[in-house]
Amino acid sequence: MDKKEIEKQAKQILDKFAKALEKVEKEYAEESYVDRDEFERVEGISSSKADESSKNVDKSVKSFKQKILDNAPEKDEDFILVEKGSWK
């Protein structure tokens, strides 16, 4: 088969498929987003306590973070310092 003929057939198939998709009834609304009062999460607050004040920090979240930071070879306050390496 000729390359141009294959391209022509592929285009026809895609065009037919696009027309068929236009006929399919949409199940969901076009716009799908969530409008939130708070855009970012407060660090240390579990999702079940998100509506409470930020003073009530979940102790298990804090201890988990501290354990991770304690295991890190290089850290700076609240962050683990890493260096991007190349594949070997």
C-alpha angles and dihedrals in degrees: 000000000000119000092232091051091052091049090050092051092047091051091050091051092049092048092051091048092050091051091049091051091053089060094052113102113241115241097196135044117263094239113065115172140121121238109209132187091215114044098192132039121248109242114246097021116115117224092250090056098041093111093054123083120283090245090076097074115179107247094213091057091051093047092048091052091048092050091052092048091047090055094049114101092213124027141156114207103293099000137078111226115222137171124221109239134191125249113264 
